[in-house]
Amino acid sequence: MPFCEICGMEVVELYECSECESRFCAECGDVEHRLCYDCIGWEDDELEETLDDVEDWDNGWNDDEPH
């Protein structure tokens, strides 16, 4: 039987992630969207970073600090 690349467990069926092509079990990802939990986490992090960057714009640049 195959092994899940995310949790390492031996499973009956695997799915291939549409982002990173890792093979994962039904417990380790979104089967409907074909995304492993690792890639689902990356998508969430990218969104948070984008929002954090926008909030920092209010601070602006000071002329006395290096860019």
PQR file of N, CA, C, O and H, with PARSE charges and radii, in Angstrom:
ATOM      1  N   MET A   1       0.844  -1.185   0.000 -0.4000 1.5000
ATOM      2  CA  MET A   1       0.000   0.000   0.000 -0.0000 2.0000
ATOM      3  C   MET A   1       0.887   1.246   0.000  0.5500 1.7000
ATOM      4  O   MET A   1       2.001   1.218   0.525 -0.5500 1.4000
ATOM      5  N   PRO A   2       0.396   2.334  -0.586 -0.5600 1.5000
ATOM      6  CA  PRO A   2       1.190   3.571  -0.668  0.2800 2.0000
ATOM      7  C   PRO A   2       1.228   4.330   0.661  0.5500 1.7000
ATOM      8  O   PRO A   2       0.410   4.107   1.553 -0.5500 1.4000
ATOM      9  N   PHE A   3       2.204   5.230   0.761 -0.4000 1.5000
ATOM     10  CA  PHE A   3       2.370   6.058   1.954 -0.0000 2.0000
ATOM     11  C   PHE A   3       2.082   7.523   1.619  0.5500 1.7000
ATOM     12  O   PHE A   3       2.477   8.015   0.562 -0.5500 1.4000
ATOM     13  H   PHE A   3       2.868   5.412   0.036  0.4000 1.0000
ATOM     14  N   CYS A   4       1.395   8.208   2.522 -0.4000 1.5000
ATOM     15  CA  CYS A   4       1.124   9.644   2.394 -0.0000 2.0000
ATOM     16  C   CYS A   4       2.437  10.399   2.602  0.5500 1.7000
ATOM     17  O   CYS A   4       3.163  10.124   3.558 -0.5500 1.4000
ATOM     18  H   CYS A   4       1.074   7.809   3.380  0.4000 1.0000
ATOM     19  N   GLU A   5       2.746  11.341   1.720 -0.4000 1.5000
ATOM     20  CA  GLU A   5       3.972  12.131   1.838 -0.0000 2.0000
ATOM     21  C   GLU A   5       3.871  13.210   2.908  0.5500 1.7000
ATOM     22  O   GLU A   5       4.882  13.810   3.275 -0.5500 1.4000
ATOM     23  H   GLU A   5       2.157  11.564   0.943  0.4000 1.0000
ATOM     24  N   ILE A   6       2.670  13.467   3.414 -0.4000 1.5000
ATOM     25  CA  ILE A   6       2.492  14.499   4.443 -0.0000 2.0000
ATOM     26  C   ILE A   6       2.609  13.883   5.843  0.5500 1.7000
ATOM     27  O   ILE A   6       3.419  14.336   6.652 -0.5500 1.4000
ATOM     28  H   ILE A   6       1.849  12.980   3.116  0.4000 1.0000
ATOM     29  N   CYS A   7       1.804  12.853   6.131 -0.4000 1.5000
ATOM     30  CA  CYS A   7       1.796  12.263   7.472 -0.0000 2.0000
ATOM     31  C   CYS A   7       2.631  10.997   7.587  0.5500 1.7000
ATOM     32  O   CYS A   7       2.975  10.582   8.694 -0.5500 1.4000
ATOM     33  H   CYS A   7       1.146  12.485   5.474  0.4000 1.0000
ATOM     34  N   GLY A   8       2.964  10.375   6.453 -0.4000 1.5000
ATOM     35  CA  GLY A   8       3.779   9.168   6.470 -0.0000 2.0000
ATOM     36  C   GLY A   8       3.010   7.886   6.739  0.5500 1.7000
ATOM     37  O   GLY A   8       3.612   6.817   6.843 -0.5500 1.4000
ATOM     38  H   GLY A   8       2.686  10.712   5.554  0.4000 1.0000
ATOM     39  N   MET A   9       1.697   7.973   6.853 -0.4000 1.5000
ATOM     40  CA  MET A   9       0.884   6.790   7.135 -0.0000 2.0000
ATOM     41  C   MET A   9       0.637   5.994   5.853  0.5500 1.7000
ATOM     42  O   MET A   9       0.577   6.548   4.755 -0.5500 1.4000
ATOM     43  H   MET A   9       1.208   8.841   6.769  0.4000 1.0000
ATOM     44  N   GLU A  10       0.498   4.688   6.024 -0.4000 1.5000
ATOM     45  CA  GLU A  10       0.157   3.812   4.916 -0.0000 2.0000
ATOM     46  C   GLU A  10      -1.350   3.908   4.700  0.5500 1.7000
ATOM     47  O   GLU A  10      -2.125   3.722   5.638 -0.5500 1.4000
ATOM     48  H   GLU A  10       0.547   4.238   6.916  0.4000 1.0000
ATOM     49  N   VAL A  11      -1.768   4.197   3.470 -0.4000 1.5000
ATOM     50  CA  VAL A  11      -3.188   4.421   3.178 -0.0000 2.0000
ATOM     51  C   VAL A  11      -3.613   3.645   1.933  0.5500 1.7000
ATOM     52  O   VAL A  11      -2.779   3.153   1.174 -0.5500 1.4000
ATOM     53  H   VAL A  11      -1.139   4.348   2.708  0.4000 1.0000
ATOM     54  N   VAL A  12      -4.916   3.548   1.744 -0.4000 1.5000
ATOM     55  CA  VAL A  12      -5.464   2.837   0.595 -0.0000 2.0000
ATOM     56  C   VAL A  12      -5.406   3.710  -0.656  0.5500 1.7000
ATOM     57  O   VAL A  12      -5.090   3.230  -1.745 -0.5500 1.4000
ATOM     58  H   VAL A  12      -5.594   3.947   2.361  0.4000 1.0000
ATOM     59  N   GLU A  13      -5.717   5.012  -0.488 -0.4000 1.5000
ATOM     60  CA  GLU A  13      -5.804   5.897  -1.654 -0.0000 2.0000
ATOM     61  C   GLU A  13      -5.044   7.197  -1.412  0.5500 1.7000
ATOM     62  O   GLU A  13      -5.088   7.759  -0.318 -0.5500 1.4000
ATOM     63  H   GLU A  13      -5.974   5.403   0.396  0.4000 1.0000
ATOM     64  N   LEU A  14      -4.343   7.669  -2.449 -0.4000 1.5000
ATOM     65  CA  LEU A  14      -3.617   8.932  -2.401 -0.0000 2.0000
ATOM     66  C   LEU A  14      -4.146   9.882  -3.459  0.5500 1.7000
ATOM     67  O   LEU A  14      -4.719   9.457  -4.462 -0.5500 1.4000
ATOM     68  H   LEU A  14      -4.307   7.212  -3.338  0.4000 1.0000
ATOM     69  N   TYR A  15      -3.950  11.168  -3.227 -0.4000 1.5000
ATOM     70  CA  TYR A  15      -4.330  12.226  -4.160 -0.0000 2.0000
ATOM     71  C   TYR A  15      -3.093  13.056  -4.450  0.5500 1.7000
ATOM     72  O   TYR A  15      -2.214  13.161  -3.594 -0.5500 1.4000
ATOM     73  H   TYR A  15      -3.485  11.514  -2.413  0.4000 1.0000
ATOM     74  N   GLU A  16      -2.998  13.646  -5.625 -0.4000 1.5000
ATOM     75  CA  GLU A  16      -1.839  14.455  -5.975 -0.0000 2.0000
ATOM     76  C   GLU A  16      -2.192  15.932  -5.841  0.5500 1.7000
ATOM     77  O   GLU A  16      -3.198  16.388  -6.382 -0.5500 1.4000
ATOM     78  H   GLU A  16      -3.712  13.561  -6.321  0.4000 1.0000
ATOM     79  N   CYS A  17      -1.361  16.674  -5.118 -0.4000 1.5000
ATOM     80  CA  CYS A  17      -1.572  18.103  -4.906 -0.0000 2.0000
ATOM     81  C   CYS A  17      -1.388  18.851  -6.227  0.5500 1.7000
ATOM     82  O   CYS A  17      -0.433  18.606  -6.964 -0.5500 1.4000
ATOM     83  H   CYS A  17      -0.543  16.303  -4.678  0.4000 1.0000
ATOM     84  N   SER A  18      -2.296  19.747  -6.508 -0.4000 1.5000
ATOM     85  CA  SER A  18      -2.231  20.511  -7.754 -0.0000 2.0000
ATOM     86  C   SER A  18      -1.159  21.597  -7.715  0.5500 1.7000
ATOM     87  O   SER A  18      -0.814  22.155  -8.757 -0.5500 1.4000
ATOM     88  H   SER A  18      -3.072  19.947  -5.909  0.4000 1.0000
ATOM     89  N   GLU A  19      -0.629  21.907  -6.534 -0.4000 1.5000
ATOM     90  CA  GLU A  19       0.412  22.929  -6.404 -0.0000 2.0000
ATOM     91  C   GLU A  19       1.815  22.320  -6.390  0.5500 1.7000
ATOM     92  O   GLU A  19       2.660  22.678  -7.210 -0.5500 1.4000
ATOM     93  H   GLU A  19      -0.910  21.454  -5.687  0.4000 1.0000
ATOM     94  N   CYS A  20       2.055  21.404  -5.462 -0.4000 1.5000
ATOM     95  CA  CYS A  20       3.417  20.889  -5.279 -0.0000 2.0000
ATOM     96  C   CYS A  20       3.590  19.450  -5.756  0.5500 1.7000
ATOM     97  O   CYS A  20       4.699  18.916  -5.721 -0.5500 1.4000
ATOM     98  H   CYS A  20       1.368  21.113  -4.796  0.4000 1.0000
ATOM     99  N   GLU A  21       2.521  18.830  -6.195 -0.4000 1.5000
ATOM    100  CA  GLU A  21       2.511  17.461  -6.708 -0.0000 2.0000
ATOM    101  C   GLU A  21       2.839  16.404  -5.657  0.5500 1.7000
ATOM    102  O   GLU A  21       3.152  15.267  -6.010 -0.5500 1.4000
ATOM    103  H   GLU A  21       1.620  19.264  -6.223  0.4000 1.0000
ATOM    104  N   SER A  22       2.773  16.759  -4.365 -0.4000 1.5000
ATOM    105  CA  SER A  22       2.931  15.772  -3.304 -0.0000 2.0000
ATOM    106  C   SER A  22       1.728  14.841  -3.324  0.5500 1.7000
ATOM    107  O   SER A  22       0.625  15.229  -3.710 -0.5500 1.4000
ATOM    108  H   SER A  22       2.518  17.682  -4.079  0.4000 1.0000
ATOM    109  N   ARG A  23       1.963  13.615  -2.902 -0.4000 1.5000
ATOM    110  CA  ARG A  23       0.873  12.646  -2.829 -0.0000 2.0000
ATOM    111  C   ARG A  23       0.413  12.582  -1.382  0.5500 1.7000
ATOM    112  O   ARG A  23       1.201  12.266  -0.491 -0.5500 1.4000
ATOM    113  H   ARG A  23       2.859  13.300  -2.589  0.4000 1.0000
ATOM    114  N   PHE A  24      -0.871  12.884  -1.140 -0.4000 1.5000
ATOM    115  CA  PHE A  24      -1.402  12.975   0.217 -0.0000 2.0000
ATOM    116  C   PHE A  24      -2.676  12.146   0.377  0.5500 1.7000
ATOM    117  O   PHE A  24      -3.366  11.849  -0.599 -0.5500 1.4000
ATOM    118  H   PHE A  24      -1.512  13.140  -1.863  0.4000 1.0000
ATOM    119  N   CYS A  25      -2.979  11.776   1.635 -0.4000 1.5000
ATOM    120  CA  CYS A  25      -4.201  11.023   1.929 -0.0000 2.0000
ATOM    121  C   CYS A  25      -5.355  11.997   2.177  0.5500 1.7000
ATOM    122  O   CYS A  25      -5.151  13.209   2.245 -0.5500 1.4000
ATOM    123  H   CYS A  25      -2.419  12.017   2.428  0.4000 1.0000
ATOM    124  N   ALA A  26      -6.541  11.464   2.307 -0.4000 1.5000
ATOM    125  CA  ALA A  26      -7.741  12.288   2.508 -0.0000 2.0000
ATOM    126  C   ALA A  26      -7.678  13.084   3.812  0.5500 1.7000
ATOM    127  O   ALA A  26      -8.325  14.124   3.931 -0.5500 1.4000
ATOM    128  H   ALA A  26      -6.706  10.480   2.251  0.4000 1.0000
ATOM    129  N   GLU A  27      -6.908  12.608   4.787 -0.4000 1.5000
ATOM    130  CA  GLU A  27      -6.779  13.298   6.074 -0.0000 2.0000
ATOM    131  C   GLU A  27      -5.803  14.472   6.017  0.5500 1.7000
ATOM    132  O   GLU A  27      -5.817  15.332   6.899 -0.5500 1.4000
ATOM    133  H   GLU A  27      -6.382  11.763   4.690  0.4000 1.0000
ATOM    134  N   CYS A  28      -4.965  14.515   4.996 -0.4000 1.5000
ATOM    135  CA  CYS A  28      -3.870  15.503   4.946 -0.0000 2.0000
ATOM    136  C   CYS A  28      -4.056  16.559   3.865  0.5500 1.7000
ATOM    137  O   CYS A  28      -3.075  17.115   3.371 -0.5500 1.4000
ATOM    138  H   CYS A  28      -4.954  13.817   4.280  0.4000 1.0000
ATOM    139  N   GLY A  29      -5.275  16.838   3.498 -0.4000 1.5000
ATOM    140  CA  GLY A  29      -5.486  17.874   2.504 -0.0000 2.0000
ATOM    141  C   GLY A  29      -6.939  18.016   2.111  0.5500 1.7000
ATOM    142  O   GLY A  29      -7.822  17.352   2.653 -0.5500 1.4000
ATOM    143  H   GLY A  29      -6.072  16.387   3.899  0.4000 1.0000
ATOM    144  N   ASP A  30      -7.158  18.884   1.170 -0.4000 1.5000
ATOM    145  CA  ASP A  30      -8.488  19.135   0.620 -0.0000 2.0000
ATOM    146  C   ASP A  30      -8.599  18.343  -0.679  0.5500 1.7000
ATOM    147  O   ASP A  30      -8.071  18.744  -1.716 -0.5500 1.4000
ATOM    148  H   ASP A  30      -6.440  19.423   0.730  0.4000 1.0000
ATOM    149  N   VAL A  31      -9.292  17.217  -0.601 -0.4000 1.5000
ATOM    150  CA  VAL A  31      -9.405  16.315  -1.751 -0.0000 2.0000
ATOM    151  C   VAL A  31     -10.167  16.989  -2.891  0.5500 1.7000
ATOM    152  O   VAL A  31      -9.812  16.824  -4.058 -0.5500 1.4000
ATOM    153  H   VAL A  31      -9.720  16.891   0.241  0.4000 1.0000
ATOM    154  N   GLU A  32     -11.194  17.734  -2.564 -0.4000 1.5000
ATOM    155  CA  GLU A  32     -12.017  18.390  -3.588 -0.0000 2.0000
ATOM    156  C   GLU A  32     -11.210  19.376  -4.427  0.5500 1.7000
ATOM    157  O   GLU A  32     -11.367  19.431  -5.646 -0.5500 1.4000
ATOM    158  H   GLU A  32     -11.482  17.869  -1.616  0.4000 1.0000
ATOM    159  N   HIS A  33     -10.349  20.153  -3.776 -0.4000 1.5000
ATOM    160  CA  HIS A  33      -9.528  21.150  -4.484 -0.0000 2.0000
ATOM    161  C   HIS A  33      -8.143  20.619  -4.839  0.5500 1.7000
ATOM    162  O   HIS A  33      -7.351  21.314  -5.476 -0.5500 1.4000
ATOM    163  H   HIS A  33     -10.222  20.108  -2.785  0.4000 1.0000
ATOM    164  N   ARG A  34      -7.854  19.396  -4.430 -0.4000 1.5000
ATOM    165  CA  ARG A  34      -6.562  18.747  -4.711 -0.0000 2.0000
ATOM    166  C   ARG A  34      -5.388  19.572  -4.188  0.5500 1.7000
ATOM    167  O   ARG A  34      -4.426  19.841  -4.907 -0.5500 1.4000
ATOM    168  H   ARG A  34      -8.497  18.831  -3.913  0.4000 1.0000
ATOM    169  N   LEU A  35      -5.494  19.972  -2.901 -0.4000 1.5000
ATOM    170  CA  LEU A  35      -4.416  20.714  -2.247 -0.0000 2.0000
ATOM    171  C   LEU A  35      -4.034  20.009  -0.956  0.5500 1.7000
ATOM    172  O   LEU A  35      -4.899  19.679  -0.144 -0.5500 1.4000
ATOM    173  H   LEU A  35      -6.276  19.754  -2.317  0.4000 1.0000
ATOM    174  N   CYS A  36      -2.731  19.776  -0.762 -0.4000 1.5000
ATOM    175  CA  CYS A  36      -2.273  19.201   0.503 -0.0000 2.0000
ATOM    176  C   CYS A  36      -2.303  20.301   1.568  0.5500 1.7000
ATOM    177  O   CYS A  36      -2.374  21.487   1.243 -0.5500 1.4000
ATOM    178  H   CYS A  36      -2.029  20.044  -1.421  0.4000 1.0000
ATOM    179  N   TYR A  37      -2.248  19.897   2.844 -0.4000 1.5000
ATOM    180  CA  TYR A  37      -2.283  20.879   3.926 -0.0000 2.0000
ATOM    181  C   TYR A  37      -1.083  21.812   3.903  0.5500 1.7000
ATOM    182  O   TYR A  37      -1.194  22.960   4.336 -0.5500 1.4000
ATOM    183  H   TYR A  37      -2.190  18.934   3.108  0.4000 1.0000
ATOM    184  N   ASP A  38       0.054  21.352   3.412 -0.4000 1.5000
ATOM    185  CA  ASP A  38       1.215  22.232   3.306 -0.0000 2.0000
ATOM    186  C   ASP A  38       0.913  23.399   2.375  0.5500 1.7000
ATOM    187  O   ASP A  38       1.221  24.545   2.704 -0.5500 1.4000
ATOM    188  H   ASP A  38       0.144  20.420   3.061  0.4000 1.0000
ATOM    189  N   CYS A  39       0.318  23.128   1.225 -0.4000 1.5000
ATOM    190  CA  CYS A  39       0.021  24.191   0.259 -0.0000 2.0000
ATOM    191  C   CYS A  39      -1.153  25.049   0.707  0.5500 1.7000
ATOM    192  O   CYS A  39      -1.182  26.246   0.418 -0.5500 1.4000
ATOM    193  H   CYS A  39       0.068  22.197   0.958  0.4000 1.0000
ATOM    194  N   ILE A  40      -2.107  24.474   1.398 -0.4000 1.5000
ATOM    195  CA  ILE A  40      -3.195  25.274   1.946 -0.0000 2.0000
ATOM    196  C   ILE A  40      -2.621  26.277   2.935  0.5500 1.7000
ATOM    197  O   ILE A  40      -3.054  27.429   2.965 -0.5500 1.4000
ATOM    198  H   ILE A  40      -2.084  23.502   1.633  0.4000 1.0000
ATOM    199  N   GLY A  41      -1.659  25.859   3.740 -0.4000 1.5000
ATOM    200  CA  GLY A  41      -0.995  26.747   4.699 -0.0000 2.0000
ATOM    201  C   GLY A  41      -0.238  27.857   4.021  0.5500 1.7000
ATOM    202  O   GLY A  41      -0.267  28.991   4.500 -0.5500 1.4000
ATOM    203  H   GLY A  41      -1.308  24.923   3.716  0.4000 1.0000
ATOM    204  N   TRP A  42       0.458  27.575   2.896 -0.4000 1.5000
ATOM    205  CA  TRP A  42       1.195  28.599   2.161 -0.0000 2.0000
ATOM    206  C   TRP A  42       0.255  29.664   1.640  0.5500 1.7000
ATOM    207  O   TRP A  42       0.574  30.851   1.698 -0.5500 1.4000
ATOM    208  H   TRP A  42       0.481  26.655   2.507  0.4000 1.0000
ATOM    209  N   GLU A  43      -0.900  29.262   1.133 -0.4000 1.5000
ATOM    210  CA  GLU A  43      -1.863  30.234   0.611 -0.0000 2.0000
ATOM    211  C   GLU A  43      -2.320  31.166   1.716  0.5500 1.7000
ATOM    212  O   GLU A  43      -2.442  32.369   1.486 -0.5500 1.4000
ATOM    213  H   GLU A  43      -1.160  28.297   1.086  0.4000 1.0000
ATOM    214  N   ASP A  44      -2.577  30.646   2.917 -0.4000 1.5000
ATOM    215  CA  ASP A  44      -2.996  31.472   4.044 -0.0000 2.0000
ATOM    216  C   ASP A  44      -1.889  32.439   4.450  0.5500 1.7000
ATOM    217  O   ASP A  44      -2.165  33.608   4.718 -0.5500 1.4000
ATOM    218  H   ASP A  44      -2.478  29.668   3.105  0.4000 1.0000
ATOM    219  N   ASP A  45      -0.629  31.968   4.502 -0.4000 1.5000
ATOM    220  CA  ASP A  45       0.496  32.822   4.877 -0.0000 2.0000
ATOM    221  C   ASP A  45       0.681  33.965   3.882  0.5500 1.7000
ATOM    222  O   ASP A  45       0.934  35.098   4.292 -0.5500 1.4000
ATOM    223  H   ASP A  45      -0.405  31.019   4.284  0.4000 1.0000
ATOM    224  N   GLU A  46       0.561  33.692   2.596 -0.4000 1.5000
ATOM    225  CA  GLU A  46       0.731  34.730   1.581 -0.0000 2.0000
ATOM    226  C   GLU A  46      -0.319  35.815   1.742  0.5500 1.7000
ATOM    227  O   GLU A  46      -0.013  36.996   1.575 -0.5500 1.4000
ATOM    228  H   GLU A  46       0.355  32.771   2.263  0.4000 1.0000
ATOM    229  N   LEU A  47      -1.547  35.441   2.063 -0.4000 1.5000
ATOM    230  CA  LEU A  47      -2.611  36.412   2.256 -0.0000 2.0000
ATOM    231  C   LEU A  47      -2.314  37.280   3.469  0.5500 1.7000
ATOM    232  O   LEU A  47      -2.472  38.499   3.406 -0.5500 1.4000
ATOM    233  H   LEU A  47      -1.795  34.482   2.200  0.4000 1.0000
ATOM    234  N   GLU A  48      -1.882  36.668   4.586 -0.4000 1.5000
ATOM    235  CA  GLU A  48      -1.560  37.423   5.787 -0.0000 2.0000
ATOM    236  C   GLU A  48      -0.410  38.385   5.543  0.5500 1.7000
ATOM    237  O   GLU A  48      -0.467  39.527   5.999 -0.5500 1.4000
ATOM    238  H   GLU A  48      -1.754  35.678   4.637  0.4000 1.0000
ATOM    239  N   GLU A  49       0.638  37.957   4.833 -0.4000 1.5000
ATOM    240  CA  GLU A  49       1.776  38.817   4.543 -0.0000 2.0000
ATOM    241  C   GLU A  49       1.345  40.007   3.700  0.5500 1.7000
ATOM    242  O   GLU A  49       1.801  41.126   3.935 -0.5500 1.4000
ATOM    243  H   GLU A  49       0.684  37.029   4.462  0.4000 1.0000
ATOM    244  N   THR A  50       0.494  39.789   2.743 -0.4000 1.5000
ATOM    245  CA  THR A  50       0.006  40.867   1.888 -0.0000 2.0000
ATOM    246  C   THR A  50      -0.745  41.894   2.723  0.5500 1.7000
ATOM    247  O   THR A  50      -0.546  43.096   2.544 -0.5500 1.4000
ATOM    248  H   THR A  50       0.124  38.880   2.552  0.4000 1.0000
ATOM    249  N   LEU A  51      -1.598  41.446   3.625 -0.4000 1.5000
ATOM    250  CA  LEU A  51      -2.352  42.363   4.459 -0.0000 2.0000
ATOM    251  C   LEU A  51      -1.442  43.103   5.427  0.5500 1.7000
ATOM    252  O   LEU A  51      -1.655  44.288   5.683 -0.5500 1.4000
ATOM    253  H   LEU A  51      -1.760  40.470   3.770  0.4000 1.0000
ATOM    254  N   ASP A  52      -0.432  42.431   5.971 -0.4000 1.5000
ATOM    255  CA  ASP A  52       0.513  43.083   6.874 -0.0000 2.0000
ATOM    256  C   ASP A  52       1.278  44.184   6.151  0.5500 1.7000
ATOM    257  O   ASP A  52       1.490  45.257   6.716 -0.5500 1.4000
ATOM    258  H   ASP A  52      -0.259  41.468   5.763  0.4000 1.0000
ATOM    259  N   ASP A  53       1.696  43.937   4.916 -0.4000 1.5000
ATOM    260  CA  ASP A  53       2.437  44.931   4.146 -0.0000 2.0000
ATOM    261  C   ASP A  53       1.606  46.185   3.931  0.5500 1.7000
ATOM    262  O   ASP A  53       2.138  47.292   4.007 -0.5500 1.4000
ATOM    263  H   ASP A  53       1.524  43.066   4.457  0.4000 1.0000
ATOM    264  N   VAL A  54       0.330  46.041   3.668 -0.4000 1.5000
ATOM    265  CA  VAL A  54      -0.539  47.187   3.422 -0.0000 2.0000
ATOM    266  C   VAL A  54      -0.666  48.021   4.685  0.5500 1.7000
ATOM    267  O   VAL A  54      -0.653  49.250   4.620 -0.5500 1.4000
ATOM    268  H   VAL A  54      -0.103  45.141   3.606  0.4000 1.0000
ATOM    269  N   GLU A  55      -0.788  47.365   5.835 -0.4000 1.5000
ATOM    270  CA  GLU A  55      -0.902  48.097   7.095 -0.0000 2.0000
ATOM    271  C   GLU A  55       0.370  48.880   7.394  0.5500 1.7000
ATOM    272  O   GLU A  55       0.291  49.945   8.006 -0.5500 1.4000
ATOM    273  H   GLU A  55      -0.799  46.367   5.888  0.4000 1.0000
ATOM    274  N   ASP A  56       1.542  48.391   6.985 -0.4000 1.5000
ATOM    275  CA  ASP A  56       2.807  49.071   7.237 -0.0000 2.0000
ATOM    276  C   ASP A  56       2.963  50.332   6.393  0.5500 1.7000
ATOM    277  O   ASP A  56       3.791  51.184   6.716 -0.5500 1.4000
ATOM    278  H   ASP A  56       1.606  47.525   6.488  0.4000 1.0000
ATOM    279  N   TRP A  57       2.208  50.465   5.349 -0.4000 1.5000
ATOM    280  CA  TRP A  57       2.337  51.628   4.467 -0.0000 2.0000
ATOM    281  C   TRP A  57       2.007  52.926   5.196  0.5500 1.7000
ATOM    282  O   TRP A  57       2.511  53.989   4.834 -0.5500 1.4000
ATOM    283  H   TRP A  57       1.535  49.773   5.087  0.4000 1.0000
ATOM    284  N   ASP A  58       1.164  52.843   6.219 -0.4000 1.5000
ATOM    285  CA  ASP A  58       0.792  54.045   6.961 -0.0000 2.0000
ATOM    286  C   ASP A  58       1.997  54.658   7.668  0.5500 1.7000
ATOM    287  O   ASP A  58       2.038  55.867   7.893 -0.5500 1.4000
ATOM    288  H   ASP A  58       0.754  51.979   6.513  0.4000 1.0000
ATOM    289  N   ASN A  59       2.979  53.822   8.019 -0.4000 1.5000
ATOM    290  CA  ASN A  59       4.160  54.313   8.725 -0.0000 2.0000
ATOM    291  C   ASN A  59       5.065  55.124   7.807  0.5500 1.7000
ATOM    292  O   ASN A  59       5.731  56.052   8.265 -0.5500 1.4000
ATOM    293  H   ASN A  59       2.945  52.840   7.836  0.4000 1.0000
ATOM    294  N   GLY A  60       5.100  54.795   6.530 -0.4000 1.5000
ATOM    295  CA  GLY A  60       5.920  55.519   5.567 -0.0000 2.0000
ATOM    296  C   GLY A  60       7.407  55.332   5.819  0.5500 1.7000
ATOM    297  O   GLY A  60       7.812  54.608   6.729 -0.5500 1.4000
ATOM    298  H   GLY A  60       4.558  54.041   6.157  0.4000 1.0000
ATOM    299  N   TRP A  61       8.213  55.995   4.997 -0.4000 1.5000
ATOM    300  CA  TRP A  61       9.662  55.940   5.110 -0.0000 2.0000
ATOM    301  C   TRP A  61      10.147  57.214   5.779  0.5500 1.7000
ATOM    302  O   TRP A  61       9.632  58.302   5.521 -0.5500 1.4000
ATOM    303  H   TRP A  61       7.885  56.582   4.257  0.4000 1.0000
ATOM    304  N   ASN A  62      11.142  57.067   6.642 -0.4000 1.5000
ATOM    305  CA  ASN A  62      11.808  58.238   7.220 -0.0000 2.0000
ATOM    306  C   ASN A  62      13.068  58.489   6.435  0.5500 1.7000
ATOM    307  O   ASN A  62      13.765  57.541   6.071 -0.5500 1.4000
ATOM    308  H   ASN A  62      11.560  56.183   6.852  0.4000 1.0000
ATOM    309  N   ASP A  63      13.380  59.737   6.165 -0.4000 1.5000
ATOM    310  CA  ASP A  63      14.557  60.076   5.375 -0.0000 2.0000
ATOM    311  C   ASP A  63      15.860  59.688   6.065  0.5500 1.7000
ATOM    312  O   ASP A  63      16.879  59.500   5.401 -0.5500 1.4000
ATOM    313  H   ASP A  63      12.814  60.506   6.461  0.4000 1.0000
ATOM    314  N   ASP A  64      15.839  59.567   7.389 -0.4000 1.5000
ATOM    315  CA  ASP A  64      17.065  59.261   8.109 -0.0000 2.0000
ATOM    316  C   ASP A  64      17.316  57.773   8.272  0.5500 1.7000
ATOM    317  O   ASP A  64      18.335  57.402   8.855 -0.5500 1.4000
ATOM    318  H   ASP A  64      15.011  59.720   7.929  0.4000 1.0000
ATOM    319  N   GLU A  65      16.453  56.915   7.795 -0.4000 1.5000
ATOM    320  CA  GLU A  65      16.639  55.475   7.907 -0.0000 2.0000
ATOM    321  C   GLU A  65      17.029  54.899   6.553  0.5500 1.7000
ATOM    322  O   GLU A  65      16.567  55.368   5.513 -0.5500 1.4000
ATOM    323  H   GLU A  65      15.625  57.216   7.322  0.4000 1.0000
ATOM    324  N   PRO A  66      17.884  53.876   6.572 -0.5600 1.5000
ATOM    325  CA  PRO A  66      18.244  53.226   5.288  0.2800 2.0000
ATOM    326  C   PRO A  66      17.042  52.495   4.688  0.5500 1.7000
ATOM    327  O   PRO A  66      16.166  52.022   5.413 -0.5500 1.4000
ATOM    328  N   HIS A  67      17.010  52.411   3.380 -0.4000 1.5000
ATOM    329  CA  HIS A  67      15.899  51.757   2.693 -0.0000 2.0000
ATOM    330  C   HIS A  67      16.237  50.350   2.364  0.5500 1.7000
ATOM    331  O   HIS A  67      15.419  49.639   1.780 -0.5500 1.4000
ATOM    332  H   HIS A  67      17.721  52.795   2.791  0.4000 1.0000
TER
END
